[in-house]
């Protein structure tokens, strides 16, 4: 698309996805998903989404997916090219040669980015005591095979390798120097240093992160055929505001330029200014479900799990909470993942039944399971108002069939820790991103996955996942994912809920922005590096 001549300067203030969650860690070796958002402005990856292949370039991809990049929109970021080699089985990645690390006072001088940095970041990630032991299990070793070439020697092929190595949540590349810095090493935000378009200069937990433009950044943005140095803005401010009304007030008064991922009720509250702002609708990143631990009674009985599913009217919830702006079914497949997702009308009967509303049959199933008088169980729920509200609605439906669900609100960090340590109760409010087709099904059903909150443990399921991961034919991967998804839907270890459609809003003075929200794993910094502020328009609108 054609755009105005960009102008440099000013501050771009955004409220990103997960606006109420402060940085959980700055160290990638902590294996924390949110580092992709908070460190994303300065910490780059090997691969990234090519925005010029999206809607701004006349394409179809709007970059709404949480962490899914098809090959046709994938480009190198720190990588220049890559190739899978059969003898020996390996992935050879050629790196960019014109990239420098930022100079970080008291830590390191500016220097060239090399293959040694990639090997270091990978080895430290794998060696971390917090590492997901199966995530990189397909890799034997990483070696520097040239100053700007890294080779990953494989034990076996993995169909998800581009995501895991290139653009996933744990693919950030950082220098050894920051891990050796005083006062906390890589875990201290003051030691942040990278190759990206911004540098972190101030941070206040629960309030903001202030990122200044990296004037020596290597990448360019082409507009109307002309390349420009980026970033255009002098500062990027990422606000953390837990209270919805406070966020909305800041946006209305122009103190926030872009607000990502607001819900239907929040959008309705912006009606008085909706003719002045830009709005785009998109599926939410996160899927929600009540996980029922299948490793202990009563949820080890499939009739009980099916009963709870049949007791809840998901269509009514969609209308009641989201005004119909919701998608169901979705977990673990996004309906936009063509070939992986099976529409309900094409699902096998046993899978389709799980999605229905039939409280009479739910009671019958409980009686057949020896629970005619119902039962009680506890469910941990993150203490976000939206999630607590939905949990209470679900509890109300369950009470109608004699099942009492006691809600235990938990602060998000404690809530997440319960699952990752396996200490969560029989019910757990699974609230997580869907990543990409293979990762989504892997995280829910792999016996060794920490995100397997229902605690599915079936060697046949693990074997099916192995087959999917080792398959090189994309069409066979799609068929394998679809078949396993339908099978696991029928087993009903989760009570899936509607996924809301969310909205991103921005003021029209934010230029060269087309509503994109993720170009890797919830990483949006490359989008903001390409946006600029029309100060004259902002002033003319009274701000």
N, C-alpha and C positions, 0 to 999 in steps of 0.2 A: 504494500500500500504506500501511496505517496504521503509524505509528512512535511511539516514546515521545516525550515532551516533550524536545527536545534540550537539552543542557547545553553551556555555553561553557567554553573553557579547555583546557589540556593541550597535549601535543605528539603529532602523528601522524607516525610514522616509517615510511617505505615503501622498498622496493627496487623501482624501476620496471623497465620493459622495458630491455634492454641493460644489465644491472647491472654489467658489467665495463668499460663504456666511459665514461670521464670526458667532460666537456663538450669537444667538438671546436672550438667557437667560440661566442662570445656575440653576434656581429654577424650579423644576418640577411643582410647584403650579401655575406657569405662563401658564401652558397648552400649551407649545410650542413644536412642533414636533422635532426641531433640538437638543434639550437637549439629546435625545437618542443617537446622534452621539457624541456630545462634552463631555457629562458626562459619556458616556458608558464605558470608560476605568476604572472608579473608582466606578460607581454606577450600582450595579447589580439588577437583577429582579428575580421574583420567578421561571420563566421558560426560557428556551433557546433552540436553535437548537443543536442537537447532531451531531457534525461534523463527528464523527466516523461512522455515519449511511449514510454519503454522499459519494461523489465520492472518497474521500481519503480512505474510508473503503470498496470500491468496490460496493457501492450503486449507485442509480440513482440520488438522490437529489444533485443538485449542489449549493444549497443555493444562488440562484439568486433573489428569490422573495423579494419584499420590506418588507413585514410583514406577511408572510403566512407560517405557520409551520403545516404540517399534523401530526396527532397523532403518526405516525410511526417514525418521526424524532424529536419528542419533548422529552426533558428531564428536570429534575429539575435543577435549578441553586441554588437559595437560598432555594427553596422548595425541599423536598426529595420525597414526595408523595402527592397525592390528591385524593379526593373521593367526589362524589355527593351523598348526603343523602336525602331521601324523607321525613322523619318525625323527626324533622321539615325540610322543604326544605332548604338545606344549602350546602355549599362547605367547606369541612374540608381539610385544608392544613397543613401537617406536615413539619416542617422546619429542615434544617441541624443544627447539634449541634456543629460542629467543625469550625464554622465561627466566625471571630473577625472583629470588626471595626478597621480601621487604627487609630493609635495615631496621632492626629492633634494638633500641638503645639499651646497652648493658647486657645484651644477649648475643647479637650477631650483626655483622656487617652485611650489606646487600651482597648476594653471591648468586651464581648460576644454579638453576634447578637441574639436577642430574638423576640418572637411574639409581644412584646410590640412595637418594631420598625415598624413592618408591619402595625399594627393597627394605629399607629401615622401617618405614611406616607399616608395611605389611607384616614383617617379622614381629614387631612390637605388638601389633594387634592380635596376632595368633598366640603369642606367648602370654597375653594378659590372663590373670587368674579369673577374670570376668568373661572370658571369651566364650562365644557359642561354639562348642567343640565340633559341631557338624557343618558349620557354615562354610568353612574352607577345607573340609576334609577331602575334597576331590583334588586338592593341590599337594604335590609332593614337596616342592620348594620353589623359591623365587631367587633368581640370580641376575646380577648385573652383567649382561652379555655385550655391553658397549657403553660408552659414556652417556648415551641417550637411548639405550635399549634395555628393556627388562624382559626376561623370559620366565614364564611360570610353567614349570614342568608338572604335568598332571598324572595322577594315579588313574583317573578316568575322566571322560568328558562330562561336562555339566551344562545342560541347556540354559541355565540361568547365569552363566559366567559373566556376561556383560553387566548384569545388574549387580552381582556380588562384588566383582572387582572394579567395575567401571563407574557406576553411578548410584549405588545403593546407599543405605544409611551409614555403612561402615567403610566407605570408600575414600574418605578424606585423606589427603596427603599433606604431611607436615614435616618440618625439619627436626633433626636430632637435637639441635641446640636448645629448642624450647623445653625438651624433656629434662635437660640438665640445668635449666635456669633455677635460681634460688626461689624461695617462697612458694613452693608448690609445683614447680615445673609446669607441665602441660595442663595441669588442673587449675592453674591460676589464670584468670582472664587477662591479667596485666602482662602475662608472658605471651599473649597471642601474637602469632606471626605467620604470614602465609604468602601466597602468590596471587591472591585474588584482587578484585577491583576496589576493595575497601580495607581499612585497617581499624581494628577495635581500639578506641581511645578512652572511652568511659563506659562504665557499666554500673548499674544500681539494681540489685536483685528486686524483682517485683515492680520495677518502674520503667527502665529503658536500657537500651544498648545504643551507644553513639559510635558510628563508624565514619571515619573520614576517607575521602577519596584517595586512592593510591595513584598518584600522578604518573608513576612509571609502569602502569598496568599494560600488559602486552597485547590484549585483544582490541578489536575494533568493531564498530557498528556501521553497517552500510545502509544509508538512507538515500533513496533516489539515485543509486549507483555511486554515491560518494562515501568513502570510508571516513569515519570520525573516531578520534580517541575517546575512550570511555573510562570511567563514568562521567556523565554530564553534570551531575549534582556534586556539590562540595561535601555534603554530609547525608548519610542515611541514618535515620533514627527509627529503631524498632521498639515500639511501646509495649509494655506488659500492663494490661488493665483488666483486672478480674471482673469488675462490676460492669454489666452490660450498659446500664444507664449512663455511667461515666464515659464509657467509650463512645456512645452515640452522641452525647453532648459535645465531646471534643471534636467529633467529626462535623457536626452541624455548625460549629463555630470556626471551622477551617483549621483547627489545630492539628488535625489528622488529614492527610491527603488521600490515603488509600486504606480501606478497611476490608480485609479479606474474610470470607467465610462467615457472614452474619446469617442469622436464621430468619424465618418467615415473619415472626413477630417483630423482630428488630427492623426488618425492612418496612413493615407497615408503619412503624413509628416515624419513618423518614418521609412519609407521604407529603408533608408540607413543602419539602424541598426536592421531591423526586423529579420534577421537571427541570431542575438545575444540575443534577448529578448524572453520572454514568452508572449503569447497573448491568450486571451480567449474572445469569443463573447457571448453576453447575451442580453436579452431584457432590455431596460431602465426601471428604476423604475417608472418614471413619465409619466403620460399620459397628452395629451394636447387637448384642445377643445375650441372653441369659445362658451362661455355660452351666451344664449340669454334670457334676463329676461322676463319670461312669465307673470309677474304681471302687465305689462303695454304695450300699443301699441308701435310699431307695432307687437312685438313678442308674444303678447297674441293670435295672429292668427296663427294656426298651418300651414296654407298654406304658410305664410311668412317664417316660420322656415324651412319648407321642401324646399322651393325655394332656400334659402341660402345654404343648404346642397347640392342640385343638381347642384349648380353653381360652385362648387370647385372640381377640378380633383385631388383626393387624390392619385391615382396611379402615376400621373405625379409628384406630390410633392415628393413621396417616391423615385422616380428615380433621380429627380433633386437635392435634398438635401442630400439624404443618399445613393446614388448609388444602390438603391434597398434593402439596409440593414434596413428594417423597417417592422413593422407589422400593418396590418389594415384589419378588425376592431379589436379593443381591448377594449377600454373603454366601460363600466366599468369592463369588465371581461378580465383577462389574459388568453390567449389561453392554457397556461400550467395548468390552474385550471380545471382539468378533471371533467366533469359532470356539471360544472357551466357555461361553455362557450359553446355557440351555434355557430358552423361554419356558415358562410354566406349562404352556399347552403342549410342549413337546417332551416334557419330563416323563419318566416312567411313573406309573400310578402310585407306587409306594412312596416316591419322593414328593409327588404332587400333593398327596394326602397330608403330609406334614405341614403344608402351607395353608390348610383350610381352617375354618372356624366351625367347630361342632362340639359345643359343651356337653350335649347329651351323650355323645360317643365318648368324650373325655371321662365322664363319670363311670361309664360302663367299663372302660379300660382299667380305671383305678380299682373297680370292684374285682375284675379278673386278676388283678395283681395282688389281691388280698388287702386292699387299702380303701375299702368302701367308705370308711369314716374319715378318709383324708389323712393328712400328715402335716408336720411342720418342718421347716428347714430355714437356715440362715443364708443370706446372700450379701456379699460385700459389694458396695456400690461407690464409685468415686463421688466425692461430695460437691459435685457441680450441680447447680440448680436444675439444669436441663435433664441430667441423667437421673437425679433423685425424683423428679416429676414423673419421668417415664417408668421408673421402677415402681412407684406407688400405683400407677395405672395398671401395670402388669399384676401387682399384688392384689389389686381389686378384682381383676378377672379370675385369678387363681382361687381367691376366697369363695367364688361362686361355685366351685366344684369341691370345696372342702379342704383346700390346701392353703396353709398359712405360711407366707413368705415373710420372714422378719428381715427388714432392711438394716444393714450395718453400714452407715456412711463412713468413708475413709478418705483422708487427705490423699491427693493423687500419688505422691511418692510412696506412702505407706501402702496404698491400694495396689500399686504396681509391684512392690516388693513382695506382697503376699503371694502373688502369682508366680513370680520368678523364683521364689524359694519353695514353691509347692505347698505353702501353708494356708492357702485360701480354703474356704468352707465348701459345703456341698453345692452351693449356688454362688456364682461369681458373675458380675456384670462385665462381660467381655466388651471392652470399649477400645478399639484399636483400628489403625489404618489397614487398608487392604493390600497395599504395596503393588504387586503385579500378579498375573495369573498363577504362575508356578509358586511364587513365594506365599501367596495368600492361602493356598491349599496346604502347603508345606507347614506353615506356622500353626495352623489349626489342628492338623491330624497326625503329624510326625510324632512318634512316641517320645523322642528326645528333645522336642521343641519346647522352650520355656513358655511360648505363647499358646501351647496346647492346654488351655485352661479347663477343658472338659476331661483331660487326662485320658484321652484315647490311647490305647496301647495294644496294637494289633500288628503282628509281623507281616500279615498279608497286605495291610495298608502301607506299611513301611516299604515293602517290596514293590508295590505299585508306584510309590513315590520315587523309589530308586530308578525304576524303568523310565519314568517321565524325565527325571533329571539327566539320565544318560543318553536320551534319544537326541539324535542330530536333526531329524526330519521335523520341521516346524508343524506340519499338518498332523503328524502322529503325536506330537506333544499336545496339541489342541484336543485331539480325540481322547487321549489318556486323561487329561485334566477334566474334561467334561464328564467322562464316564465315572471317575472317582468322586467327583463333586456330587453327582446324582446318587451314587451309592451311599455316601456319607450323609447327605441330606435325609435320605430314607431312615438312617439309623437314629437321627434326631438327638445327637449329643448337645445341640444348642437349640434354644428357642430364639430364632432369628426375628429381628424387629425391622420395621421400615427404616430405610436410610433416608434422612432428609435431603432435600435439595437446598443448597445454600446459595448465598448471593455475595458477590464482591462489588463494592461501591467505591467510586472515586470521583474526585472533582475534575472538571474538564481542563483545568490548567495543568494537569499531569499529562504530558504529551509522550508520544511513542510508547504508549501502553495500551494493550488490547484485551486485558482481562486475564492474561495467563497467570497461573498460581503455582506452578511447579515445573522445573526443568530437569529434575532428577528425583531424589527422595525427599519430598517436601522442601526442596531447596529452591528458593525464589530469588536469591541475590543477583544472578545474571540478568533477571528481568529488570530489577531496579537499577542496575548499572547502565541500562539502555534508555531509561526514562529521563525526561527533563521537565523543568518547571517553566511554564509561560508566566513570568512575573507580571507582565502587563495585563494579561487576562485575569489573573488572580486579584490584582488591584482593582480592575474595573468591576469585579463582582463584589467588591466591598471587603476584601480580606487583605 
